[in-house]
Amino acid sequence: MKRLVLVGAGHAHMEVLRTFWREAPRSVEVILVSPEDDTPYAGMLPGLVAGLREWREAHIAVTPLARYASARFLRTWAVGIDADQKQIHTIDGEMLDYDILSLNMGSTPPVDAEAARARNGVMVKPVPTFLQVWDALVEEAQKQQLRIVVAGGGAGGVELTLAMHHRLQTLGGTAAACDLTLVTGTATIVPDYPAGVRARLMRALRAARIGVLTGVRVDCSVPDGLRLDNGGIVPAHCVVWATGAAPPRWLVDTTLALDAAGFLAVNDRLQSTSHGNVFAAGDVATINGSAQPRSAASAIHQGPALARNLLLALEAKPLERFTPPTRTPILIGTGGRQAIGTWGPFTVGGEWIWRRKDRIDREFMARYSVRDALDR
Ligand SMILES: Cc1cc2nc3c(=O)[nH]c(=O)nc-3n(C[C@H](O)[C@H](O)[C@H](O)COP(=O)(O)OP(=O)(O)OC[C@H]3O[C@@H](n4cnc5c(N)ncnc54)[C@H](O)[C@@H]3O)c2cc1C
């Protein structure tokens, strides 16, 4: 019997499990390796931070999905891959053989997690750790007026800052008087987005009286704030790191082909360019010749192609090409029940965009809810 190991309960692997639920691969043992029973859905995360969503609404329950997909769920971290021996090493010292391996374990901000944590900093990933720190900050903000700095002016950082602001305002009292600052090394926030999106996000940040420091490169968290490259310090009780994406560090010790930044290099079949029995999708992978952004939307688009190719690889059949969508609409929450988005060439904003985003997010979550599927 062949063994397929899935590492990471990322967005693409949720689709793999859903596919296997409907179309179980024959004579194959499937094992999912991931540390948590519930995996966060990025699209719902700002709503959870803003207090607009319940925890359950923003997380996919992995355990029932794995069970229905007939996959064994190993709740642990992968810490190494011996691609030549076809083995995964877990943090508990276990070695897991595989015939086919699929990796969808996301990314983290390029920051030393230990150092950041030791100095009142927190990274947005892993999400469960960030959510714990956010809950503690919300509690503390009701006792004393905090200064919070978010490092990272990409869409995730801006959306998160606006969501945090909304939550603090809703609480009122000292929480509403907390000071939020967004710091980015680029000349503008969301530099890769259309000018209309940028302008609307800047307007939302200004309306919320969130300080924005652009063009300042950040160095590291220090005990009393954020140190900038120029030696200056932005005082803060907590620094939230949302500065882009870096691959898991332990990938450098593998013999798998990596791109210049250390992400797994895959071809347009989502197959490692060095090892034909290894596949990867989502943030952790770079598709040769494709400029797909590292986003949940990209991981979600890759999900069906990954599932299909894993089934084909298990049967030693020719793989199919993944074609990324030519244009994905942008939808970004701006705090409360407000969002901005692109509509063809236009940028629009308002509550109706939030409702549209809300519907898309809820439909996505329903696809992976075993309870919803059984009720249908
Ligand atoms: C605040 C914020 C808001 C965002 N909002 C959006 C948005 O609205 N839309 C959008 O498209 N993108 C958004 N993003 C980007 C998005 O979060 C990521 O691009 C997306 O989560 C990547 O998905 P993935 O499937 O590759 O991995 P992830 O969703 O990161 O999933 C990785 C999984 O692998 C597990 N894992 C990690 N390491 C290991 C290991 N060593 N062993 C085993 N398992 C492991 C994790 O626990 C997790 O279950 C946002 C990001 C942030 C920070």
PDBQT file of the ligand as one rigid body, heavy atoms in Angstrom, charges set to zero:
ROOT
HETATM    1  C1  LIG A 401      -3.556  39.465   9.201  1.00  0.00    +0.000 C 
HETATM    2  C2  LIG A 401      -3.530  38.747   7.904  1.00  0.00    +0.000 A 
HETATM    3  C3  LIG A 401      -4.638  38.802   7.082  1.00  0.00    +0.000 A 
HETATM    4  C4  LIG A 401      -4.610  38.141   5.865  1.00  0.00    +0.000 A 
HETATM    5  N1  LIG A 401      -5.728  38.235   5.100  1.00  0.00    +0.000 NA
HETATM    6  C5  LIG A 401      -5.724  37.613   3.902  1.00  0.00    +0.000 A 
HETATM    7  C6  LIG A 401      -6.888  37.691   3.076  1.00  0.00    +0.000 A 
HETATM    8  O1  LIG A 401      -7.902  38.324   3.415  1.00  0.00    +0.000 OA
HETATM    9  N2  LIG A 401      -6.853  37.039   1.884  1.00  0.00    +0.000 N 
HETATM   10  C7  LIG A 401      -5.755  36.327   1.483  1.00  0.00    +0.000 A 
HETATM   11  O2  LIG A 401      -5.792  35.747   0.392  1.00  0.00    +0.000 OA
HETATM   12  N3  LIG A 401      -4.649  36.243   2.234  1.00  0.00    +0.000 NA
HETATM   13  C8  LIG A 401      -4.595  36.864   3.433  1.00  0.00    +0.000 A 
HETATM   14  N4  LIG A 401      -3.470  36.778   4.215  1.00  0.00    +0.000 N 
HETATM   15  C9  LIG A 401      -2.328  35.937   3.771  1.00  0.00    +0.000 C 
HETATM   16  C10 LIG A 401      -2.578  34.511   4.212  1.00  0.00    +0.000 C 
HETATM   17  O3  LIG A 401      -2.641  34.420   5.606  1.00  0.00    +0.000 OA
HETATM   18  C11 LIG A 401      -1.525  33.499   3.759  1.00  0.00    +0.000 C 
HETATM   19  O4  LIG A 401      -1.069  33.803   2.472  1.00  0.00    +0.000 OA
HETATM   20  C12 LIG A 401      -2.179  32.116   3.754  1.00  0.00    +0.000 C 
HETATM   21  O5  LIG A 401      -2.573  31.763   5.069  1.00  0.00    +0.000 OA
HETATM   22  C13 LIG A 401      -1.249  31.042   3.206  1.00  0.00    +0.000 C 
HETATM   23  O6  LIG A 401      -1.980  29.853   3.174  1.00  0.00    +0.000 OA
HETATM   24  P1  LIG A 401      -1.274  28.437   3.195  1.00  0.00    +0.000 P 
HETATM   25  O7  LIG A 401      -2.354  27.467   2.883  1.00  0.00    +0.000 OA
HETATM   26  O8  LIG A 401      -0.077  28.443   2.343  1.00  0.00    +0.000 OA
HETATM   27  O9  LIG A 401      -0.738  28.251   4.685  1.00  0.00    +0.000 OA
HETATM   28  P2  LIG A 401      -1.386  28.555   6.127  1.00  0.00    +0.000 P 
HETATM   29  O10 LIG A 401      -2.769  29.078   6.001  1.00  0.00    +0.000 OA
HETATM   30  O11 LIG A 401      -0.396  29.413   6.806  1.00  0.00    +0.000 OA
HETATM   31  O12 LIG A 401      -1.450  27.133   6.760  1.00  0.00    +0.000 OA
HETATM   32  C14 LIG A 401      -0.293  26.432   7.131  1.00  0.00    +0.000 C 
HETATM   33  C15 LIG A 401      -0.652  25.240   7.976  1.00  0.00    +0.000 C 
HETATM   34  O13 LIG A 401       0.511  24.442   8.182  1.00  0.00    +0.000 OA
HETATM   35  C16 LIG A 401       0.712  24.199   9.565  1.00  0.00    +0.000 C 
HETATM   36  N5  LIG A 401       2.162  24.101   9.766  1.00  0.00    +0.000 N 
HETATM   37  C17 LIG A 401       3.053  25.114   9.765  1.00  0.00    +0.000 A 
HETATM   38  N6  LIG A 401       4.294  24.637   9.973  1.00  0.00    +0.000 NA
HETATM   39  C18 LIG A 401       4.170  23.297  10.097  1.00  0.00    +0.000 A 
HETATM   40  C19 LIG A 401       5.097  22.255  10.318  1.00  0.00    +0.000 A 
HETATM   41  N7  LIG A 401       6.398  22.502  10.483  1.00  0.00    +0.000 N 
HETATM   42  N8  LIG A 401       4.633  20.992  10.413  1.00  0.00    +0.000 NA
HETATM   43  C20 LIG A 401       3.318  20.716  10.280  1.00  0.00    +0.000 A 
HETATM   44  N9  LIG A 401       2.388  21.675  10.047  1.00  0.00    +0.000 NA
HETATM   45  C21 LIG A 401       2.815  22.941   9.958  1.00  0.00    +0.000 A 
HETATM   46  C22 LIG A 401       0.069  25.386  10.260  1.00  0.00    +0.000 C 
HETATM   47  O14 LIG A 401      -0.249  25.071  11.585  1.00  0.00    +0.000 OA
HETATM   48  C23 LIG A 401      -1.163  25.592   9.364  1.00  0.00    +0.000 C 
HETATM   49  O15 LIG A 401      -2.166  24.678   9.703  1.00  0.00    +0.000 OA
HETATM   50  C24 LIG A 401      -3.464  37.419   5.447  1.00  0.00    +0.000 A 
HETATM   51  C25 LIG A 401      -2.348  37.360   6.271  1.00  0.00    +0.000 A 
HETATM   52  C26 LIG A 401      -2.370  38.028   7.479  1.00  0.00    +0.000 A 
HETATM   53  C27 LIG A 401      -1.143  37.982   8.345  1.00  0.00    +0.000 C 
ENDROOT
TORSDOF 0
